Amino acid sequence: MRNILIIGAGRSASSLIEYLLQKSNSEQLHLTIADLSVELAQKKTNNHPNATAIALDINHADERQAQIQKADLVISMLPAHMHIEVAQDCVTYKKHMVTASYISDAMQNLNQAAKANGLVFMNEAGLDPGIDHMSAMKIIDEIREKGGKIFSFESYCGGLIAPESDNNAWNYKFTWAPRNVVLAGQGGAAKFIHEGTYKYIPYQKLFQRTDALEVTGYGSFETYANRDSLKYRSVYGLEDISTLLRGTIRRAGYSRAWDAFVQLGMTDDSYTIDHSEQMSYRDYVCLFLPYSSPENTEKQFCAQVGIAQTDDVWRKFAELDLFSNTKKVGLKNATPAQILEKILTENWTLEPSDKDMIVMYHKFGYELDGQKKQIDSQMVCIGQDQIYTAMAKTVGLPVAMAALRILNKQITQPGVQLPISKEVYLPLLAELETYGIHFTETEKPYIG
């Protein structure tokens, strides 16, 4: 039996583990599923004979290294900043590694060591990053092979709630780490290039600068720019492209409401609030208003964010119980962002039967034989329930497929990498289609 060590049994690991367990007999696999919570790890094994659940704190180097030594390949589903110790051990003990996370500078620094040891360190192999890279490179390579020149590329992705489970005013529920949603866009200006001009959007303006997006069969959405689109010019070999933008998808109207939290300072994670555990939600809101009293908090809030209580957007805030006198924060020395996360989690957590939805949309502008053309490529994936979500499916399946292909020596190029070569993306995209993850492409004259 070949042993795969999976570190992290959280939300995105369910479909990953299910896939590998289904393949475990035919592929002679044994999974060791490691998590801080052995109960969570045990739940994900589903009592399968080819899986072992263990408790593992990766900060305990001896325990971590002992498990990595036993593995043939390691899949790290940890938060991105926690990969590096695992990766360093994988170099030491000569183990292949797969993650769904962006390649950090620290990970990239292991490239030469991985190559010297013949190790495949496949990163960015999930949804975004992951399927976005693979589906984009497929079309980019096809256009190049026809002799076309790409002058514009836009790519958008969003984890959303499926229409049949969309029952709140925000048209949104958490399908990924809530903290990441609350802190989205922070840490620097969004950077991209548009028709040859560099554009920068600071965080405090990010949710005011949105574009409309129509997705066939699913209606109206909006997009806002991701932090740094410019680095993908080199990743995709599009150094001389005149327009390159990557962004996040939300339902129309979300960003206008979210911008209120940004402008008031409720998404700030840089300081803590004294005696926060004793505050009501109403007290919390009052912290960010210049003048307020229990009688006029709602009016002050509306005045500060520029809305009226008769506006549709007001319903979004009222629905969250932001102005409750009885609901308590209950978090000691919490940051504004942590308190907002708690409030939102109470309202935006998936119910057991809820279905989530992933939407990915690429737009390519290219010139061929003197004609400007456009290819639009869209993918919509609907989840099964609260556990087997579309997010878990689209993140976990490509990670699992890449891991198995590395074990089977179908992916052999060593080094720190992402899935942008044909040898990787073509078979993975083909297999993903058999699981209902497929793109619909339409070609038309270029309209921008």
Secondary structure as the mmCIF struct_conf table of DSSP 4:
data_model
#
loop_
_struct_conf.conf_type_id
_struct_conf.id
_struct_conf.beg_label_comp_id
_struct_conf.beg_label_asym_id
_struct_conf.beg_label_seq_id
_struct_conf.end_label_comp_id
_struct_conf.end_label_asym_id
_struct_conf.end_label_seq_id
STRN STRN1 ARG A 2 ILE A 7
BEND BEND1 GLY A 10 GLY A 10
HELX_RH_3T_P HELX_RH_3T_P1 ARG A 11 ALA A 13
HELX_RH_AL_P HELX_RH_AL_P1 SER A 14 GLU A 27
TURN_TY1_P TURN_TY1_P1 GLN A 28 GLN A 28
STRN STRN2 LEU A 29 ASP A 35
BEND BEND2 LEU A 36 LEU A 36
HELX_RH_AL_P HELX_RH_AL_P2 VAL A 38 THR A 45
TURN_TY1_P TURN_TY1_P2 ASN A 46 ASN A 47
TURN_TY1_P TURN_TY1_P3 PRO A 49 ASN A 50
STRN STRN3 ALA A 51 ALA A 55
TURN_TY1_P TURN_TY1_P4 ILE A 58 ASN A 59
HELX_RH_AL_P HELX_RH_AL_P3 ALA A 61 LYS A 70
BEND BEND3 ASP A 72 ASP A 72
STRN STRN4 LEU A 73 SER A 76
BEND BEND4 LEU A 78 LEU A 78
HELX_RH_3T_P HELX_RH_3T_P2 ALA A 80 MET A 82
HELX_RH_AL_P HELX_RH_AL_P4 HIS A 83 THR A 92
TURN_TY1_P TURN_TY1_P5 TYR A 93 LYS A 94
STRN STRN5 HIS A 96 THR A 99
BEND BEND5 ALA A 100 SER A 101
HELX_RH_AL_P HELX_RH_AL_P5 ASP A 105 GLN A 108
TURN_TY1_P TURN_TY1_P6 ASN A 109 LEU A 110
HELX_RH_AL_P HELX_RH_AL_P6 ASN A 111 ALA A 116
TURN_TY1_P TURN_TY1_P7 ASN A 117 GLY A 118
STRN STRN6 VAL A 120 MET A 122
BEND BEND6 GLU A 124 GLU A 124
STRN STRN7 GLY A 126 LEU A 127
TURN_TY1_P TURN_TY1_P8 ASP A 128 PRO A 129
STRN STRN8 GLY A 130 GLY A 130
HELX_RH_AL_P HELX_RH_AL_P7 ILE A 131 GLU A 145
TURN_TY1_P TURN_TY1_P9 LYS A 146 GLY A 147
STRN STRN9 LYS A 149 ILE A 161
HELX_RH_3T_P HELX_RH_3T_P3 PRO A 163 SER A 165
BEND BEND7 ASN A 168 ASN A 168
TURN_TY1_P TURN_TY1_P10 ALA A 169 TRP A 170
BEND BEND8 ASN A 171 ASN A 171
STRN STRN10 PHE A 174 PHE A 174
BEND BEND9 THR A 175 TRP A 176
HELX_RH_AL_P HELX_RH_AL_P8 PRO A 178 VAL A 182
TURN_TY1_P TURN_TY1_P11 LEU A 183 GLY A 185
BEND BEND10 GLY A 187 GLY A 188
STRN STRN11 ALA A 190 HIS A 194
TURN_TY1_P TURN_TY1_P12 GLU A 195 GLY A 196
STRN STRN12 THR A 197 ILE A 201
HELX_RH_AL_P HELX_RH_AL_P9 TYR A 203 LEU A 206
TURN_TY1_P TURN_TY1_P13 PHE A 207 GLN A 208
BEND BEND11 ARG A 209 ARG A 209
STRN STRN13 ASP A 211 VAL A 215
TURN_TY1_P TURN_TY1_P14 THR A 216 TYR A 218
STRN STRN14 GLY A 219 ALA A 225
BEND BEND12 ARG A 227 ARG A 227
STRN STRN15 ASP A 228 ASP A 228
TURN_TY1_P TURN_TY1_P15 LEU A 230 LYS A 231
HELX_RH_AL_P HELX_RH_AL_P10 TYR A 232 VAL A 235
TURN_TY1_P TURN_TY1_P16 TYR A 236 GLY A 237
TURN_TY1_P TURN_TY1_P17 GLU A 239 ASP A 240
BEND BEND13 SER A 242 SER A 242
STRN STRN16 THR A 243 ARG A 251
TURN_TY1_P TURN_TY1_P18 ALA A 252 GLY A 253
HELX_RH_AL_P HELX_RH_AL_P11 TYR A 254 LEU A 264
TURN_TY1_P TURN_TY1_P19 GLY A 265 THR A 267
BEND BEND14 SER A 270 TYR A 271
TURN_TY1_P TURN_TY1_P20 ASP A 274 HIS A 275
HELX_RH_3T_P HELX_RH_3T_P4 SER A 276 GLN A 278
STRN STRN17 SER A 280 SER A 280
HELX_RH_AL_P HELX_RH_AL_P12 TYR A 281 CYS A 286
TURN_TY1_P TURN_TY1_P21 LEU A 287 PHE A 288
BEND BEND15 LEU A 289 TYR A 291
TURN_TY1_P TURN_TY1_P22 PRO A 294 ASN A 296
HELX_RH_AL_P HELX_RH_AL_P13 THR A 297 VAL A 305
TURN_TY1_P TURN_TY1_P23 GLY A 306 GLY A 306
TURN_TY1_P TURN_TY1_P24 GLN A 309 THR A 310
BEND BEND16 ASP A 311 ASP A 311
HELX_RH_AL_P HELX_RH_AL_P14 ASP A 312 GLU A 319
TURN_TY1_P TURN_TY1_P25 LEU A 320 PHE A 323
BEND BEND17 ASN A 325 THR A 326
STRN STRN18 LYS A 328 LYS A 328
TURN_TY1_P TURN_TY1_P26 LYS A 332 ASN A 333
HELX_RH_AL_P HELX_RH_AL_P15 PRO A 336 TRP A 348
STRN STRN19 THR A 349 THR A 349
HELX_LH_PP_P HELX_LH_PP_P1 LEU A 350 GLU A 351
TURN_TY1_P TURN_TY1_P27 PRO A 352 SER A 353
STRN STRN20 ASP A 356 LEU A 368
TURN_TY1_P TURN_TY1_P28 ASP A 369 GLY A 370
STRN STRN21 GLN A 371 ILE A 382
BEND BEND18 GLN A 384 TYR A 388
HELX_RH_AL_P HELX_RH_AL_P16 ALA A 390 LEU A 407
TURN_TY1_P TURN_TY1_P29 ASN A 408 LYS A 409
BEND BEND19 GLN A 410 ILE A 411
STRN STRN22 GLY A 415 GLN A 417
BEND BEND20 PRO A 419 PRO A 419
BEND BEND21 SER A 421 SER A 421
HELX_RH_AL_P HELX_RH_AL_P17 LYS A 422 THR A 434
TURN_TY1_P TURN_TY1_P30 TYR A 435 GLY A 436
STRN STRN23 THR A 440 PRO A 445
#
